[in-house]
Amino acid sequence: MNTLQQIRFVWKPIIFLICLLPAVLVVGDAFGITGGLGANPIEAILDRFGNWALRFIMIALAVTPLRRMTGWNWLSRFRRMLGLFTFFYAFMHFVTWFVLDREMRVDDIIEDLTERPFITLGFIAVLLLTAMAVTSVTAIRRRMGRNWQKLHYAAYAVGFLGVWHYWWQVKKDVAEPALYAAILTVLLGARVVNHWRNKKPGRHRPSR
């Protein structure tokens, strides 16, 4: 079994199950099987899905810099899966807010979106992730050509909006969103440095 076969048939299923584990634990805790959700279960579910969405966008954005630093080109094989799990957890965060927290009350939802800026930011991030998830299908990617690449650069905007959304939500205890902001800054800095290196005469732009 060569490297590509190992990734496809061994490592991808393993990584998939690991990525799915946080959602399984949320469901298990909700039914009291694996633990509990505390005094405010809806808030706990919101926080856990939201935190995992942020973690996965950071991991997905780290794939390319790590690949360039290590020369492990096979890491790019996991990028789409990580991006889709980012969408999955962000969407579950949104659904929890929409169905459980706001109980699908249209007036309350519109009020939140228009009068609570951190919710507006989160909603924009979910819309961007939805567009990226829909266009991640290979056939659509080929039809979009270079426009696909431009759209998927929005992953950095999603990271920025997600951190900002979290920061405004917690208001005072900003230690954790500050950590995410620092990680995002490093990842974006690596992207900028690589961009300027590739602009130097005699340098060829490597494949993404």
TORTIBA-284315 format. One record per residue: residue number from 1; residue in one letter; chain; z, x, y of N, C-alpha, C in turn. Coordinates in steps of 0.2 Angstrom, whole numbers, padded with zeros to 4 digits. Layout:
<recs>
<rec NUM; "A"; "A"; <Z; X; Y>; <Z; X; Y>; <Z; X; Y>>
...
</recs>
This chain:
<recs>
<rec 1; "M"; "A"; <0000; 0004; -0006>; <0000; 0000; 0000>; <0000; 0004; 0006>>
<rec 2; "N"; "A"; <-0005; 0004; 0011>; <-0006; 0008; 0017>; <-0001; 0005; 0022>>
<rec 3; "T"; "A"; <-0001; 0008; 0028>; <0004; 0007; 0033>; <0002; 0000; 0036>>
<rec 4; "L"; "A"; <-0004; -0002; 0037>; <-0006; -0009; 0039>; <-0004; -0014; 0035>>
<rec 5; "Q"; "A"; <-0004; -0013; 0028>; <-0002; -0018; 0023>; <0005; -0019; 0023>>
<rec 6; "Q"; "A"; <0009; -0013; 0024>; <0016; -0013; 0024>; <0019; -0017; 0030>>
<rec 7; "I"; "A"; <0015; -0016; 0036>; <0017; -0020; 0042>; <0016; -0028; 0040>>
<rec 8; "R"; "A"; <0010; -0029; 0038>; <0008; -0036; 0037>; <0012; -0040; 0032>>
<rec 9; "F"; "A"; <0014; -0037; 0026>; <0017; -0040; 0020>; <0024; -0039; 0020>>
<rec 10; "V"; "A"; <0027; -0034; 0023>; <0034; -0032; 0022>; <0037; -0032; 0029>>
<rec 11; "W"; "A"; <0035; -0028; 0033>; <0039; -0028; 0040>; <0039; -0034; 0044>>
<rec 12; "K"; "A"; <0033; -0037; 0045>; <0032; -0043; 0049>; <0036; -0049; 0046>>
<rec 13; "P"; "A"; <0036; -0050; 0040>; <0041; -0056; 0037>; <0048; -0054; 0039>>
<rec 14; "I"; "A"; <0050; -0048; 0038>; <0057; -0046; 0039>; <0059; -0047; 0046>>
<rec 15; "I"; "A"; <0055; -0044; 0051>; <0056; -0045; 0058>; <0056; -0052; 0060>>
<rec 16; "F"; "A"; <0051; -0056; 0057>; <0051; -0063; 0059>; <0058; -0067; 0057>>
<rec 17; "L"; "A"; <0061; -0065; 0051>; <0067; -0068; 0049>; <0073; -0066; 0054>>
<rec 18; "I"; "A"; <0073; -0060; 0056>; <0078; -0057; 0060>; <0077; -0061; 0067>>
<rec 19; "C"; "A"; <0071; -0062; 0069>; <0070; -0065; 0076>; <0072; -0072; 0076>>
<rec 20; "L"; "A"; <0072; -0075; 0070>; <0073; -0082; 0069>; <0081; -0083; 0068>>
<rec 21; "L"; "A"; <0084; -0078; 0066>; <0091; -0079; 0064>; <0096; -0082; 0070>>
<rec 22; "P"; "A"; <0095; -0080; 0076>; <0099; -0083; 0082>; <0098; -0091; 0082>>
<rec 23; "A"; "A"; <0092; -0093; 0081>; <0091; -0100; 0081>; <0095; -0104; 0075>>
<rec 24; "V"; "A"; <0094; -0100; 0069>; <0097; -0103; 0063>; <0105; -0103; 0065>>
<rec 25; "L"; "A"; <0108; -0098; 0068>; <0115; -0098; 0069>; <0117; -0104; 0074>>
<rec 26; "V"; "A"; <0113; -0105; 0079>; <0114; -0110; 0084>; <0115; -0117; 0080>>
<rec 27; "V"; "A"; <0110; -0118; 0076>; <0110; -0124; 0072>; <0116; -0125; 0067>>
<rec 28; "G"; "A"; <0117; -0119; 0064>; <0123; -0119; 0059>; <0129; -0120; 0063>>
<rec 29; "D"; "A"; <0130; -0117; 0069>; <0136; -0118; 0073>; <0137; -0125; 0075>>
<rec 30; "A"; "A"; <0131; -0128; 0077>; <0131; -0135; 0079>; <0133; -0140; 0074>>
<rec 31; "F"; "A"; <0132; -0138; 0068>; <0134; -0143; 0062>; <0141; -0140; 0059>>
<rec 32; "G"; "A"; <0144; -0135; 0062>; <0150; -0132; 0060>; <0150; -0129; 0053>>
<rec 33; "I"; "A"; <0144; -0126; 0052>; <0143; -0123; 0045>; <0144; -0115; 0046>>
<rec 34; "T"; "A"; <0142; -0112; 0051>; <0143; -0105; 0052>; <0148; -0103; 0058>>
<rec 35; "G"; "A"; <0150; -0108; 0061>; <0155; -0107; 0067>; <0156; -0113; 0071>>
<rec 36; "G"; "A"; <0157; -0112; 0077>; <0157; -0118; 0082>; <0154; -0116; 0089>>
<rec 37; "L"; "A"; <0154; -0121; 0093>; <0151; -0120; 0099>; <0155; -0121; 0105>>
<rec 38; "G"; "A"; <0162; -0122; 0104>; <0167; -0122; 0109>; <0168; -0129; 0112>>
<rec 39; "A"; "A"; <0171; -0129; 0118>; <0173; -0135; 0121>; <0167; -0138; 0124>>
<rec 40; "N"; "A"; <0162; -0135; 0126>; <0156; -0137; 0129>; <0150; -0135; 0125>>
<rec 41; "P"; "A"; <0148; -0139; 0120>; <0143; -0137; 0115>; <0136; -0136; 0119>>
<rec 42; "I"; "A"; <0134; -0141; 0123>; <0128; -0141; 0126>; <0127; -0135; 0131>>
<rec 43; "E"; "A"; <0132; -0133; 0134>; <0132; -0127; 0138>; <0131; -0121; 0134>>
<rec 44; "A"; "A"; <0135; -0121; 0128>; <0134; -0115; 0124>; <0127; -0114; 0121>>
<rec 45; "I"; "A"; <0124; -0120; 0119>; <0117; -0120; 0116>; <0112; -0117; 0122>>
<rec 46; "L"; "A"; <0113; -0120; 0128>; <0109; -0118; 0133>; <0110; -0110; 0134>>
<rec 47; "D"; "A"; <0116; -0108; 0135>; <0117; -0101; 0136>; <0114; -0096; 0130>>
<rec 48; "R"; "A"; <0115; -0098; 0124>; <0113; -0094; 0119>; <0105; -0094; 0118>>
<rec 49; "F"; "A"; <0102; -0100; 0119>; <0094; -0100; 0119>; <0092; -0096; 0125>>
<rec 50; "G"; "A"; <0095; -0097; 0131>; <0092; -0093; 0137>; <0093; -0086; 0136>>
<rec 51; "N"; "A"; <0099; -0084; 0134>; <0100; -0076; 0133>; <0095; -0073; 0128>>
<rec 52; "W"; "A"; <0094; -0077; 0123>; <0089; -0074; 0118>; <0082; -0074; 0121>>
<rec 53; "A"; "A"; <0080; -0078; 0125>; <0074; -0078; 0128>; <0073; -0072; 0132>>
<rec 54; "L"; "A"; <0079; -0070; 0136>; <0079; -0064; 0140>; <0078; -0058; 0136>>
<rec 55; "R"; "A"; <0082; -0058; 0131>; <0082; -0052; 0126>; <0075; -0051; 0123>>
<rec 56; "F"; "A"; <0072; -0056; 0121>; <0066; -0055; 0118>; <0060; -0053; 0123>>
<rec 57; "I"; "A"; <0060; -0056; 0129>; <0055; -0053; 0134>; <0056; -0046; 0135>>
<rec 58; "M"; "A"; <0063; -0044; 0136>; <0064; -0037; 0137>; <0061; -0032; 0131>>
<rec 59; "I"; "A"; <0063; -0035; 0125>; <0060; -0031; 0119>; <0053; -0031; 0119>>
<rec 60; "A"; "A"; <0049; -0037; 0120>; <0042; -0037; 0120>; <0039; -0032; 0125>>
<rec 61; "L"; "A"; <0042; -0032; 0131>; <0040; -0028; 0137>; <0041; -0020; 0135>>
<rec 62; "A"; "A"; <0046; -0019; 0131>; <0047; -0012; 0129>; <0043; -0009; 0124>>
<rec 63; "V"; "A"; <0039; -0013; 0120>; <0034; -0011; 0115>; <0029; -0006; 0117>>
<rec 64; "T"; "A"; <0026; -0007; 0123>; <0021; -0003; 0125>; <0024; 0004; 0127>>
<rec 65; "P"; "A"; <0029; 0004; 0132>; <0032; 0011; 0134>; <0034; 0015; 0128>>
<rec 66; "L"; "A"; <0037; 0011; 0123>; <0040; 0015; 0117>; <0034; 0017; 0113>>
<rec 67; "R"; "A"; <0029; 0014; 0112>; <0023; 0016; 0109>; <0020; 0022; 0112>>
<rec 68; "R"; "A"; <0020; 0022; 0118>; <0017; 0028; 0122>; <0022; 0034; 0121>>
<rec 69; "M"; "A"; <0028; 0033; 0121>; <0033; 0039; 0121>; <0033; 0042; 0114>>
<rec 70; "T"; "A"; <0032; 0038; 0109>; <0033; 0040; 0102>; <0027; 0041; 0098>>
<rec 71; "G"; "A"; <0021; 0038; 0101>; <0015; 0039; 0097>; <0015; 0034; 0091>>
<rec 72; "W"; "A"; <0020; 0029; 0090>; <0020; 0024; 0085>; <0015; 0018; 0087>>
<rec 73; "N"; "A"; <0009; 0019; 0086>; <0004; 0014; 0088>; <0005; 0007; 0084>>
<rec 74; "W"; "A"; <0008; 0008; 0078>; <0009; 0002; 0074>; <0014; -0003; 0077>>
<rec 75; "L"; "A"; <0018; -0001; 0082>; <0023; -0005; 0086>; <0019; -0011; 0089>>
<rec 76; "S"; "A"; <0013; -0010; 0091>; <0009; -0015; 0095>; <0008; -0021; 0090>>
<rec 77; "R"; "A"; <0008; -0020; 0084>; <0007; -0025; 0079>; <0012; -0031; 0079>>
<rec 78; "F"; "A"; <0018; -0029; 0082>; <0024; -0034; 0083>; <0024; -0037; 0090>>
<rec 79; "R"; "A"; <0020; -0035; 0094>; <0020; -0037; 0101>; <0019; -0045; 0102>>
<rec 80; "R"; "A"; <0014; -0047; 0098>; <0013; -0055; 0099>; <0018; -0059; 0096>>
<rec 81; "M"; "A"; <0021; -0057; 0090>; <0026; -0060; 0087>; <0033; -0061; 0092>>
<rec 82; "L"; "A"; <0034; -0055; 0095>; <0040; -0055; 0100>; <0039; -0059; 0106>>
<rec 83; "G"; "A"; <0032; -0059; 0108>; <0031; -0063; 0114>; <0031; -0071; 0112>>
<rec 84; "L"; "A"; <0029; -0073; 0106>; <0030; -0080; 0104>; <0037; -0082; 0103>>
<rec 85; "F"; "A"; <0041; -0077; 0101>; <0048; -0079; 0100>; <0052; -0079; 0107>>
<rec 86; "T"; "A"; <0049; -0075; 0112>; <0051; -0076; 0119>; <0050; -0083; 0121>>
<rec 87; "F"; "A"; <0044; -0086; 0120>; <0042; -0093; 0121>; <0046; -0098; 0118>>
<rec 88; "F"; "A"; <0047; -0096; 0111>; <0051; -0101; 0107>; <0058; -0102; 0110>>
<rec 89; "Y"; "A"; <0062; -0097; 0111>; <0069; -0097; 0114>; <0069; -0100; 0121>>
<rec 90; "A"; "A"; <0064; -0098; 0125>; <0064; -0101; 0132>; <0063; -0108; 0131>>
<rec 91; "F"; "A"; <0058; -0110; 0127>; <0056; -0118; 0126>; <0062; -0121; 0124>>
<rec 92; "M"; "A"; <0066; -0119; 0119>; <0072; -0122; 0116>; <0077; -0122; 0122>>
<rec 93; "H"; "A"; <0078; -0117; 0126>; <0082; -0118; 0132>; <0080; -0123; 0136>>
<rec 94; "F"; "A"; <0074; -0124; 0137>; <0071; -0130; 0142>; <0073; -0136; 0138>>
<rec 95; "V"; "A"; <0071; -0137; 0132>; <0072; -0143; 0128>; <0079; -0145; 0128>>
<rec 96; "T"; "A"; <0084; -0141; 0127>; <0091; -0142; 0127>; <0093; -0145; 0134>>
<rec 97; "W"; "A"; <0091; -0142; 0139>; <0092; -0144; 0146>; <0089; -0151; 0147>>
<rec 98; "F"; "A"; <0083; -0152; 0145>; <0079; -0158; 0146>; <0082; -0164; 0142>>
<rec 99; "V"; "A"; <0083; -0163; 0136>; <0085; -0168; 0131>; <0093; -0169; 0131>>
<rec 100; "L"; "A"; <0097; -0164; 0130>; <0104; -0165; 0129>; <0108; -0165; 0136>>
<rec 101; "D"; "A"; <0106; -0160; 0140>; <0110; -0160; 0147>; <0108; -0165; 0152>>
<rec 102; "R"; "A"; <0101; -0166; 0153>; <0099; -0171; 0158>; <0097; -0178; 0154>>
<rec 103; "E"; "A"; <0097; -0178; 0148>; <0096; -0184; 0144>; <0090; -0187; 0146>>
<rec 104; "M"; "A"; <0085; -0183; 0147>; <0078; -0186; 0149>; <0078; -0191; 0155>>
<rec 105; "R"; "A"; <0083; -0190; 0159>; <0083; -0195; 0165>; <0079; -0192; 0170>>
<rec 106; "V"; "A"; <0073; -0195; 0172>; <0068; -0192; 0176>; <0071; -0191; 0183>>
<rec 107; "D"; "A"; <0075; -0195; 0186>; <0077; -0194; 0193>; <0082; -0188; 0193>>
<rec 108; "D"; "A"; <0086; -0187; 0188>; <0090; -0181; 0188>; <0086; -0174; 0187>>
<rec 109; "I"; "A"; <0081; -0175; 0183>; <0076; -0169; 0181>; <0073; -0167; 0188>>
<rec 110; "I"; "A"; <0070; -0172; 0191>; <0066; -0170; 0197>; <0071; -0168; 0203>>
<rec 111; "E"; "A"; <0077; -0170; 0203>; <0082; -0168; 0208>; <0084; -0161; 0206>>
<rec 112; "D"; "A"; <0085; -0159; 0200>; <0086; -0152; 0198>; <0081; -0147; 0200>>
<rec 113; "L"; "A"; <0075; -0149; 0198>; <0069; -0145; 0200>; <0068; -0144; 0207>>
<rec 114; "T"; "A"; <0069; -0149; 0211>; <0068; -0148; 0218>; <0074; -0146; 0222>>
<rec 115; "E"; "A"; <0080; -0147; 0220>; <0086; -0145; 0224>; <0090; -0139; 0221>>
<rec 116; "R"; "A"; <0088; -0137; 0215>; <0092; -0132; 0212>; <0087; -0126; 0210>>
<rec 117; "P"; "A"; <0087; -0121; 0215>; <0081; -0116; 0214>; <0081; -0112; 0208>>
<rec 118; "F"; "A"; <0087; -0111; 0205>; <0087; -0107; 0199>; <0084; -0111; 0193>>
<rec 119; "I"; "A"; <0084; -0117; 0193>; <0081; -0121; 0188>; <0073; -0121; 0190>>
<rec 120; "T"; "A"; <0071; -0121; 0196>; <0064; -0121; 0197>; <0061; -0114; 0195>>
<rec 121; "L"; "A"; <0065; -0109; 0196>; <0063; -0102; 0193>; <0062; -0102; 0186>>
<rec 122; "G"; "A"; <0067; -0105; 0182>; <0066; -0105; 0175>; <0061; -0110; 0173>>
<rec 123; "F"; "A"; <0059; -0115; 0176>; <0054; -0120; 0174>; <0047; -0116; 0175>>
<rec 124; "I"; "A"; <0046; -0112; 0180>; <0040; -0108; 0182>; <0039; -0103; 0176>>
<rec 125; "A"; "A"; <0045; -0100; 0174>; <0044; -0095; 0169>; <0042; -0098; 0162>>
<rec 126; "V"; "A"; <0045; -0104; 0161>; <0043; -0108; 0155>; <0035; -0110; 0155>>
<rec 127; "L"; "A"; <0033; -0112; 0161>; <0026; -0113; 0161>; <0021; -0107; 0160>>
<rec 128; "L"; "A"; <0023; -0102; 0163>; <0020; -0096; 0162>; <0020; -0094; 0154>>
<rec 129; "L"; "A"; <0026; -0094; 0151>; <0026; -0092; 0144>; <0022; -0097; 0140>>
<rec 130; "T"; "A"; <0022; -0104; 0142>; <0017; -0108; 0138>; <0010; -0106; 0138>>
<rec 131; "A"; "A"; <0008; -0105; 0144>; <0001; -0102; 0145>; <-0001; -0096; 0141>>
<rec 132; "M"; "A"; <0004; -0092; 0141>; <0003; -0086; 0137>; <0003; -0087; 0129>>
<rec 133; "A"; "A"; <0008; -0091; 0127>; <0008; -0093; 0120>; <0002; -0097; 0118>>
<rec 134; "V"; "A"; <-0001; -0101; 0122>; <-0007; -0105; 0120>; <-0013; -0100; 0119>>
<rec 135; "T"; "A"; <-0013; -0095; 0124>; <-0019; -0091; 0124>; <-0018; -0085; 0119>>
<rec 136; "S"; "A"; <-0013; -0085; 0116>; <-0012; -0079; 0111>; <-0016; -0080; 0105>>
<rec 137; "V"; "A"; <-0018; -0086; 0103>; <-0023; -0087; 0098>; <-0029; -0082; 0098>>
<rec 138; "T"; "A"; <-0031; -0079; 0093>; <-0036; -0074; 0093>; <-0042; -0077; 0096>>
<rec 139; "A"; "A"; <-0044; -0083; 0094>; <-0051; -0085; 0096>; <-0051; -0086; 0103>>
<rec 140; "I"; "A"; <-0045; -0089; 0106>; <-0045; -0090; 0113>; <-0045; -0083; 0117>>
<rec 141; "R"; "A"; <-0041; -0079; 0114>; <-0041; -0072; 0117>; <-0048; -0069; 0118>>
<rec 142; "R"; "A"; <-0052; -0070; 0113>; <-0059; -0067; 0113>; <-0063; -0070; 0118>>
<rec 143; "R"; "A"; <-0062; -0077; 0119>; <-0066; -0081; 0123>; <-0064; -0079; 0131>>
<rec 144; "M"; "A"; <-0058; -0078; 0132>; <-0055; -0076; 0139>; <-0057; -0069; 0141>>
<rec 145; "G"; "A"; <-0058; -0065; 0136>; <-0060; -0058; 0138>; <-0055; -0054; 0142>>
<rec 146; "R"; "A"; <-0057; -0051; 0148>; <-0052; -0048; 0152>; <-0047; -0052; 0155>>
<rec 147; "N"; "A"; <-0049; -0059; 0156>; <-0044; -0063; 0159>; <-0038; -0064; 0155>>
<rec 148; "W"; "A"; <-0039; -0063; 0149>; <-0033; -0064; 0144>; <-0028; -0058; 0146>>
<rec 149; "Q"; "A"; <-0030; -0052; 0147>; <-0026; -0047; 0149>; <-0023; -0048; 0155>>
<rec 150; "K"; "A"; <-0026; -0051; 0160>; <-0023; -0052; 0167>; <-0018; -0057; 0166>>
<rec 151; "L"; "A"; <-0019; -0062; 0162>; <-0014; -0068; 0161>; <-0008; -0065; 0158>>
<rec 152; "H"; "A"; <-0008; -0061; 0153>; <-0003; -0058; 0149>; <0001; -0053; 0153>>
<rec 153; "Y"; "A"; <-0002; -0050; 0158>; <0003; -0046; 0163>; <0008; -0050; 0166>>
<rec 154; "A"; "A"; <0007; -0057; 0166>; <0013; -0061; 0169>; <0019; -0060; 0165>>
<rec 155; "A"; "A"; <0019; -0057; 0159>; <0025; -0056; 0156>; <0031; -0053; 0160>>
<rec 156; "Y"; "A"; <0028; -0048; 0165>; <0033; -0045; 0169>; <0036; -0050; 0174>>
<rec 157; "A"; "A"; <0031; -0055; 0176>; <0034; -0060; 0181>; <0039; -0065; 0177>>
<rec 158; "V"; "A"; <0038; -0066; 0171>; <0042; -0070; 0167>; <0049; -0066; 0167>>
<rec 159; "G"; "A"; <0049; -0060; 0165>; <0055; -0056; 0165>; <0059; -0056; 0172>>
<rec 160; "F"; "A"; <0055; -0056; 0177>; <0058; -0056; 0184>; <0061; -0063; 0185>>
<rec 161; "L"; "A"; <0057; -0068; 0184>; <0060; -0075; 0185>; <0066; -0077; 0180>>
<rec 162; "G"; "A"; <0066; -0074; 0174>; <0071; -0075; 0170>; <0078; -0072; 0172>>
<rec 163; "V"; "A"; <0077; -0066; 0174>; <0083; -0062; 0177>; <0086; -0066; 0183>>
<rec 164; "W"; "A"; <0081; -0068; 0188>; <0083; -0071; 0194>; <0086; -0078; 0192>>
<rec 165; "H"; "A"; <0083; -0082; 0188>; <0086; -0088; 0186>; <0093; -0087; 0183>>
<rec 166; "Y"; "A"; <0094; -0082; 0179>; <0101; -0081; 0176>; <0106; -0079; 0182>>
<rec 167; "W"; "A"; <0103; -0074; 0186>; <0108; -0072; 0192>; <0110; -0077; 0196>>
<rec 168; "W"; "A"; <0106; -0082; 0198>; <0108; -0087; 0203>; <0112; -0092; 0199>>
<rec 169; "Q"; "A"; <0111; -0093; 0192>; <0115; -0098; 0189>; <0123; -0095; 0188>>
<rec 170; "V"; "A"; <0124; -0089; 0187>; <0131; -0087; 0186>; <0134; -0086; 0192>>
<rec 171; "K"; "A"; <0131; -0084; 0198>; <0133; -0084; 0205>; <0138; -0078; 0206>>
<rec 172; "K"; "A"; <0144; -0078; 0202>; <0148; -0072; 0204>; <0149; -0067; 0198>>
<rec 173; "D"; "A"; <0149; -0069; 0192>; <0149; -0064; 0187>; <0142; -0062; 0185>>
<rec 174; "V"; "A"; <0140; -0057; 0189>; <0133; -0055; 0188>; <0132; -0049; 0184>>
<rec 175; "A"; "A"; <0137; -0046; 0180>; <0136; -0040; 0176>; <0131; -0041; 0171>>
<rec 176; "E"; "A"; <0130; -0046; 0167>; <0125; -0047; 0162>; <0118; -0047; 0165>>
<rec 177; "P"; "A"; <0117; -0052; 0170>; <0110; -0052; 0173>; <0108; -0045; 0177>>
<rec 178; "A"; "A"; <0113; -0042; 0179>; <0112; -0035; 0182>; <0110; -0030; 0177>>
<rec 179; "L"; "A"; <0112; -0031; 0171>; <0110; -0026; 0166>; <0103; -0028; 0164>>
<rec 180; "Y"; "A"; <0101; -0034; 0163>; <0094; -0036; 0162>; <0090; -0034; 0168>>
<rec 181; "A"; "A"; <0092; -0034; 0174>; <0088; -0032; 0180>; <0087; -0025; 0179>>
<rec 182; "A"; "A"; <0092; -0021; 0177>; <0091; -0014; 0177>; <0086; -0012; 0171>>
<rec 183; "I"; "A"; <0086; -0015; 0165>; <0081; -0014; 0160>; <0074; -0016; 0162>>
<rec 184; "L"; "A"; <0074; -0021; 0166>; <0067; -0023; 0168>; <0064; -0018; 0173>>
<rec 185; "T"; "A"; <0069; -0016; 0177>; <0066; -0011; 0182>; <0064; -0004; 0179>>
<rec 186; "V"; "A"; <0067; -0002; 0174>; <0065; 0004; 0170>; <0058; 0002; 0167>>
<rec 187; "L"; "A"; <0058; -0003; 0164>; <0051; -0005; 0160>; <0045; -0006; 0165>>
<rec 188; "L"; "A"; <0047; -0009; 0171>; <0041; -0009; 0176>; <0040; -0003; 0179>>
<rec 189; "G"; "A"; <0045; 0002; 0180>; <0044; 0008; 0182>; <0040; 0012; 0177>>
<rec 190; "A"; "A"; <0041; 0012; 0171>; <0037; 0015; 0166>; <0029; 0013; 0166>>
<rec 191; "R"; "A"; <0028; 0006; 0168>; <0022; 0004; 0168>; <0018; 0007; 0174>>
<rec 192; "V"; "A"; <0022; 0007; 0180>; <0019; 0010; 0186>; <0017; 0017; 0186>>
<rec 193; "V"; "A"; <0022; 0021; 0183>; <0021; 0028; 0182>; <0014; 0029; 0177>>
<rec 194; "N"; "A"; <0014; 0025; 0172>; <0008; 0026; 0168>; <0002; 0024; 0171>>
<rec 195; "H"; "A"; <0002; 0019; 0175>; <-0004; 0017; 0179>; <-0006; 0023; 0184>>
<rec 196; "W"; "A"; <-0002; 0026; 0187>; <-0004; 0031; 0192>; <-0006; 0037; 0188>>
<rec 197; "R"; "A"; <-0003; 0039; 0183>; <-0006; 0044; 0179>; <-0013; 0043; 0176>>
<rec 198; "N"; "A"; <-0014; 0037; 0175>; <-0021; 0036; 0172>; <-0026; 0036; 0178>>
<rec 199; "K"; "A"; <-0024; 0035; 0184>; <-0028; 0035; 0190>; <-0030; 0042; 0192>>
<rec 200; "K"; "A"; <-0027; 0047; 0189>; <-0029; 0054; 0191>; <-0035; 0056; 0188>>
<rec 201; "P"; "A"; <-0039; 0060; 0191>; <-0046; 0062; 0189>; <-0045; 0066; 0182>>
<rec 202; "G"; "A"; <-0050; 0064; 0178>; <-0050; 0067; 0171>; <-0046; 0064; 0166>>
<rec 203; "R"; "A"; <-0042; 0059; 0168>; <-0037; 0055; 0163>; <-0041; 0048; 0161>>
<rec 204; "H"; "A"; <-0041; 0047; 0155>; <-0044; 0041; 0152>; <-0038; 0036; 0151>>
<rec 205; "R"; "A"; <-0039; 0030; 0153>; <-0034; 0024; 0152>; <-0034; 0023; 0144>>
<rec 206; "P"; "A"; <-0028; 0024; 0141>; <-0027; 0022; 0134>; <-0027; 0015; 0133>>
<rec 207; "S"; "A"; <-0028; 0013; 0127>; <-0028; 0006; 0125>; <-0021; 0003; 0126>>
<rec 208; "R"; "A"; <-0021; -0004; 0127>; <-0014; -0006; 0129>; <-0010; -0007; 0122>>
</recs>
